[in-house]
Amino acid sequence: MKQRVHSSSGHEEKLREIAGLRLAVDLFFDKVLVNAPDEAVRRNRLTLLSSLLTEFSAVADFSEIVTQGTQTE
């Protein structure tokens, strides 16, 4: 993933690469207990998510996205 996003030539292409991960990320949250009881497993899963956030944030500030029905104050 990291290489595909970084090797993409333009901003729009990088966003498409990230968007292509949606199903895998959704499946991860549907099937994996991130806050697992085993501390080592939990730490590994949180580290994985942190690395995804770091990679995604290098492309865009996704915290600014407002979804339908969401209101910010």
C-alpha positions as CSV (number, residue, x, y, z in Angstrom):
1,M,0.0,0.0,0.0
2,K,2.7,2.5,1.1
3,Q,4.6,2.1,-2.1
4,R,1.6,2.3,-4.4
5,V,0.4,5.6,-2.7
6,H,3.9,7.1,-2.7
7,S,4.6,6.1,-6.3
8,S,1.3,7.6,-7.5
9,S,2.1,10.7,-9.6
10,G,-0.7,13.1,-8.6
11,H,-2.8,14.0,-5.6
12,E,-5.9,12.7,-7.2
13,E,-4.3,9.3,-8.0
14,K,-3.1,9.1,-4.4
15,L,-6.6,9.6,-3.2
16,R,-7.9,6.9,-5.5
17,E,-5.3,4.5,-4.1
18,I,-6.4,5.3,-0.5
19,A,-10.1,5.0,-1.5
20,G,-9.3,1.5,-3.0
21,L,-8.5,0.4,0.6
22,R,-11.9,1.1,1.9
23,L,-13.3,-2.4,1.7
24,A,-10.2,-3.9,3.4
25,V,-10.3,-1.3,6.2
26,D,-14.1,-1.8,6.6
27,L,-13.6,-5.6,6.8
28,F,-10.8,-5.1,9.3
29,F,-13.1,-3.2,11.7
30,D,-15.9,-5.6,11.1
31,K,-13.9,-8.8,11.8
32,V,-11.0,-7.7,14.1
33,L,-11.2,-6.8,17.7
34,V,-8.7,-3.9,17.8
35,N,-8.7,-3.6,21.6
36,A,-8.0,-7.3,22.1
37,P,-7.5,-8.6,25.6
38,D,-3.9,-9.7,24.8
39,E,-1.8,-6.6,25.2
40,A,0.7,-7.5,22.5
41,V,-2.0,-8.2,20.0
42,R,-3.8,-4.9,20.9
43,R,-0.5,-3.0,20.6
44,N,0.2,-4.5,17.2
45,R,-3.3,-3.7,15.9
46,L,-3.1,-0.1,17.2
47,T,0.3,0.3,15.6
48,L,-1.1,-0.9,12.3
49,L,-3.9,1.6,12.5
50,S,-1.5,4.4,13.5
51,S,0.7,3.6,10.5
52,L,-2.4,3.8,8.2
53,L,-3.3,7.2,9.7
54,T,0.2,8.4,9.1
55,E,0.2,7.3,5.5
56,F,-3.3,8.7,4.8
57,S,-2.4,12.0,6.6
58,A,0.6,12.5,4.3
59,V,-1.9,12.7,1.4
60,A,-4.8,14.8,2.9
61,D,-6.2,16.0,6.2
62,F,-9.1,13.6,6.5
63,S,-10.2,15.1,9.8
64,E,-11.8,17.9,7.8
65,I,-14.2,15.6,6.0
66,V,-17.9,16.0,7.0
67,T,-20.2,13.1,6.2
68,Q,-23.9,13.5,5.5
69,G,-25.8,14.1,8.7
70,T,-22.7,15.0,10.7
71,Q,-22.7,18.5,12.3
72,T,-19.7,20.1,13.9
73,E,-19.9,22.9,16.4
